[in-house]
Amino acid sequence: MAAAGTKDDPWQLTTAPGTSQYTMYADRDSDPPLLVCQVGTTRLTYLLRAVDDLRAMLVAHGDWMPLGAADEGKEPAAGSIEAWGRSPDNPVGGWYGQRKGYRGRFGMYLPPLLEHLGLIELEHNPRNNRARAR
């Protein structure tokens, strides 16, 4: 039986290279609604609308796009999912990550969720993975 994606039954996910496991769930009662990502003892939050927005962007992009995961303080690779997840040109006008100091890693943690939900294809190489819409 598939996880419900709730706090009591979170999605069990693995990063694209398969090196780290984490959980994620939708907190629809928060304002704004959030995705809560638990990586060990670290809790990251992203706007829940990122699921639909990221898929729509990948559909419009029409081809493979590098993940480009980077911490908040590091510059992401241009043209990557990570760069889009913090760009002033995305639908929210900036960061999808909500917890100051932990707003990065969008390109690491969101694509595996979208793959799990059947919305995108995701590569699983040791490095330099890419994603595209289904």
TAMOMO-V22776 format. One record per residue. N is the residue number from 0. RES is the residue in one letter. PSI is psi in whole degrees, 0 to 359 (999 if undefined). OMEGA is omega in whole degrees, 0 to 359 (none if undefined). BURIAL is # if it has 9 or more other ideal C-beta (glycine too) atoms within 8 Angstrom, else .. Layout:
{{N;RES;PSI;OMEGA;BURIAL} {N;RES;PSI;OMEGA;BURIAL}}
//
This chain:
{{0;M;134;182;.} {1;A;148;178;.} {2;A;150;182;.} {3;A;345;182;.} {4;G;29;177;#} {5;T;171;179;.} {6;K;322;181;.} {7;D;343;182;.} {8;D;67;185;.} {9;P;161;173;#} {10;W;135;176;#} {11;Q;116;187;.} {12;L;163;177;#} {13;T;140;178;#} {14;T;159;184;#} {15;A;317;179;#} {16;P;351;181;#} {17;G;17;186;.} {18;T;340;183;.} {19;S;140;175;.} {20;Q;151;179;.} {21;Y;168;176;#} {22;T;158;179;#} {23;M;144;175;#} {24;Y;159;179;#} {25;A;125;174;#} {26;D;88;184;#} {27;R;345;180;.} {28;D;345;179;.} {29;S;162;180;.} {30;D;102;5;.} {31;P;165;177;.} {32;P;139;186;#} {33;L;158;163;#} {34;L;129;178;#} {35;V;123;184;#} {36;C;121;180;#} {37;Q;116;180;#} {38;V;99;187;#} {39;G;238;179;.} {40;T;358;182;.} {41;T;131;179;.} {42;R;122;176;#} {43;L;151;176;#} {44;T;143;178;#} {45;Y;152;175;#} {46;L;133;181;#} {47;L;327;180;#} {48;R;349;178;#} {49;A;327;180;#} {50;V;306;181;#} {51;D;320;182;.} {52;D;317;181;#} {53;L;316;179;#} {54;R;315;180;#} {55;A;320;179;.} {56;M;317;180;#} {57;L;325;175;#} {58;V;313;180;.} {59;A;323;180;.} {60;H;319;173;#} {61;G;4;182;.} {62;D;178;177;.} {63;W;143;178;.} {64;M;134;178;#} {65;P;148;179;#} {66;L;311;175;#} {67;G;33;183;#} {68;A;136;179;#} {69;A;147;175;#} {70;D;162;183;.} {71;E;319;184;#} {72;G;356;181;.} {73;K;146;180;.} {74;E;125;179;.} {75;P;160;177;#} {76;A;135;178;#} {77;A;141;178;.} {78;G;12;182;.} {79;S;165;175;#} {80;I;320;178;#} {81;E;315;180;#} {82;A;318;178;#} {83;W;322;183;#} {84;G;354;177;#} {85;R;9;183;#} {86;S;142;175;.} {87;P;350;180;.} {88;D;359;178;.} {89;N;172;185;#} {90;P;337;179;.} {91;V;0;176;#} {92;G;31;178;.} {93;G;219;187;.} {94;W;130;167;.} {95;Y;329;175;#} {96;G;140;188;#} {97;Q;340;183;#} {98;R;111;182;#} {99;K;132;182;.} {100;G;344;181;.} {101;Y;30;184;#} {102;R;346;180;#} {103;G;194;180;#} {104;R;17;176;#} {105;F;316;181;#} {106;G;347;178;#} {107;M;316;189;#} {108;Y;334;181;#} {109;L;315;182;#} {110;P;318;177;#} {111;P;328;176;#} {112;L;313;180;#} {113;L;324;175;#} {114;E;314;179;#} {115;H;323;180;.} {116;L;358;178;.} {117;G;20;185;.} {118;L;336;183;#} {119;I;166;168;#} {120;E;144;184;.} {121;L;133;175;#} {122;E;156;181;#} {123;H;54;178;.} {124;N;166;177;.} {125;P;331;180;.} {126;R;165;172;.} {127;N;48;179;.} {128;N;158;181;#} {129;R;164;178;#} {130;A;156;173;#} {131;R;157;180;#} {132;A;149;173;#} {133;R;999;none;.}}
//
